[in-house]
Amino acid sequence: MNDRKLQKLFDLTRGETPPAPPEGFDSRVMAALRREPRAGLPSLWDQLEQLFPRLAVAMVLVIGICLAGDFAYSALHPADLTADVHELADQWLLAANEE
Amino acid sequence: MNDDAELLERIRNGAVDDFAEIVRRHQPQVFAILHRYERDFQKVEDLAQETFVKAWRFLDRFDGRAPFHHWLSKIALRTALDHLRRQKRIRSEINLSELGESALEWLQSPGDEPGPGPQPAAELLDTAMRELSPEDRQVITLLEIEGRSVKEICALTGFSSAAVRVRAFRARSRLRKTLTHMGAMKNE
């Protein structure tokens, strides 16, 4: 199957006449919609729901960027436990001396 | 006769029966769209009804910025997409017995013989398109059969133009493979 043949299939399909709606189709629709309530204007929740996939992707991106930033920062400034302990101990000792 | 905007305003103000006029005006367009995705006329009718009922339910959300038929087309396409997704879970194998002999012979012919006629060609393409994802099928149908531009497809489906091009490329490639496979299946 080459491109030309596939294109021909598309062209032939385009020439097909679509079926005509049956007689009385409008009455059938009207009967169905009398059972249907009309929806009101979209609420904030509906709008958020519509945006959901995009919002979810954006959130995942933000979380990813934060994690990457945290890893990068940790790599550039490695944690020094001894220095931290000294700092804490100094603060406690000073606090104890003041008392 | 009133244009759509006037008619819709009257419907919003309570003239429910005027919606029948909207249905009569737009039913050929809705049937034509849905027929691209479903060959069974009874099912097309059900889907068309579903489309109009959805349009009715969400009529207050039609803001009039685009023409009504454009908004209705989007609903019809969304209905067709949901239908294809449901069908995808049911259908699995290609069944060549549904196809006419002329279409299969043309498929096997090596050269550029004249095609099998619009209806057998559409049936052949429909069978091959069942192998595509619903979204890819919709994109290639809009692009190649309805002759819509990429920009129009973006507006109708919500895909980006890059996504439309990728889906169309993937669909063409998959269709070529499936149709070749179908031609080989006939010989078996």
Interface residues (C-beta under 8 A of the other chain):
Chain A: M1 N2 D3 R4 K5 L6 Q7 K8 L9 F10 D11 L12 T13 R14 G15 E16 T17 P18 P19 A20 P21 P22 F25 D26 S27 R28 V29 M30 A32 L33 R34 E36 P37 R38 A39 G40 L41 P42
Chain B: V16 D17 F19 A20 V23 R24 Q27 P28 F31 A32 H35 F41 V44 E45 A48 Q49 F52 V53 W56 R57 F58 L59 D60 R61 L107 D112 G115 P116 G117 P118 Q119 A121 A122 L124 L125 E144 I145 E146 G147 R172 L175 R176 K177 L179 T180 G183
